[in-house]
């Protein structure tokens, strides 16, 4: 029997995008690629590492209490 893993980052919504250049260590890129592969296996849809990064950052900021207390995040979520 196979176990189903639940990832913190769920299925990805469709959003408007802008291009940002992101430079990271090779070890982080390898981890991001592994996460993308696990995400594809979990949700049945292939997604690139580049597509995952903004969603991961958004999830990180949403969980950062200090950032949320600043007011800007809560206004964006309510209006956004």
DAURFEN-V601335 format. One record per residue. N is the residue number from 1. OMEGA is omega in whole degrees, -180 to 180 (* if undefined). NEAR is the number of other C-alpha atoms within 10 Angstrom. Layout:
BEGIN
n: (N,N)
omega: (OMEGA,OMEGA)
near: (NEAR,NEAR)
END
This chain:
BEGIN
n: (1,2,3,4,5,6,7,8,9,10,11,12,13,14,15,16,17,18,19,20,21,22,23,24,25,26,27,28,29,30,31,32,33,34,35,36,37,38,39,40,41,42,43,44,45,46,47,48,49,50,51,52,53,54,55,56,57,58,59,60,61,62,63,64,65,66,67,68,69,70,71,72,73,74,75,76,77,78,79,80)
omega: (-179,178,179,178,174,179,178,178,-177,177,-174,176,174,-178,173,-176,170,-178,175,178,-176,178,-179,176,180,-180,177,178,178,178,178,178,177,179,179,179,178,178,179,179,-177,-173,174,179,179,179,-179,176,-180,178,-178,-172,-179,179,177,179,178,178,178,-179,179,-180,-178,-176,179,178,-179,180,-180,175,-176,-178,-177,177,-180,-179,-179,-175,-169,*)
near: (3,4,5,8,11,10,12,9,14,13,15,13,6,6,6,4,8,5,5,7,4,7,8,7,7,9,9,11,14,12,12,17,17,13,18,21,16,16,25,15,13,16,15,10,13,13,18,15,18,13,12,17,14,13,16,14,11,12,14,12,14,15,11,12,10,10,14,15,10,10,10,10,17,14,11,9,10,7,7,7)
END
